[in-house]
Amino acid sequence: MKTNILFSFLLLSLFLITACNKDEDPQPSTPDNTINFSDLREGQSTTYIRYTTKCDSLDQLFEYSGDTLILEVIKRNDSLFFVESVTPESPLYLSGAFVNPVEYPVFAYSDRINIPNRFASALFFFYENDDLFVNPQHDVNLIQSDCRLLQDNEPFIGNDIGYVDHFEVGDVKIEEKTAVSCEPLNDLDAYLIYDEKELIVSHVILFEGLIGPTTERVSGWKVLK
């Protein structure tokens, strides 16, 4: 009987010691599996939320639309693809405007990603260059004026790669990033603002009413952290 009691006591003691040690062990951290332009891999995923405003009431009219976009990396036949989809609760999905996922190939290199068929993309559609350089030398310094970026007091358009010290729209606040823009277009201006790992903001200014007063409506996708 004494032997059984002693054995049970030893088992209980061992359990308590193990339990205490388990509690004290550091928990393993969740690996970061967000998209990394510098190390693009299958299974990476980044979430974006959509914002809207107007240039002449930038902060006053700023709001989130309730749309959530998921950008994922998949592999098919040894090739990588970006896939964009919005969640079923998103207004864009519920309205029927963005129901089916958009898929397009992406090619990863040491200094850039190449996205040649991005024209159906909600994030990259306006960008005219197939290559997005991940750690580039900057051609120009950019400053913010209302809802847009300026290069030497002129609109930032074309193929220059710019450095953005600070950009702020509503509660979207960006510091020390790279920016590229669209080619000159009659009805919109737009920028990709990013770093060596990911797209931070896709920012579009749409001109409405080219005859008579023009309204400059802003919409964009901001990375969700």
Salt bridges, closest charged atoms under 4 A:
ASP39 OD2 - ARG41 NE 3.02
ASP67 OD2 - ARG50 NH1 3.64
GLU103 OE2 - ARG76 NH1 2.39
ASP111 OD1 - ARG112 NH1 2.96
ASP130 OD1 - ARG118 NH1 3.01
ASP131 OD1 - ARG112 NE 3.28
GLU168 OE1 - HIS166 NE2 3.07
GLU168 OE2 - LYS173 NZ 3.75
GLU175 OE2 - HIS166 ND1 3.71
ASP195 OD2 - LYS177 NZ 3.29
GLU198 OE2 - LYS225 NZ 2.28
GLU208 OE1 - ARG217 NE 2.61
GLU216 OE2 - ARG148 NH2 3.25
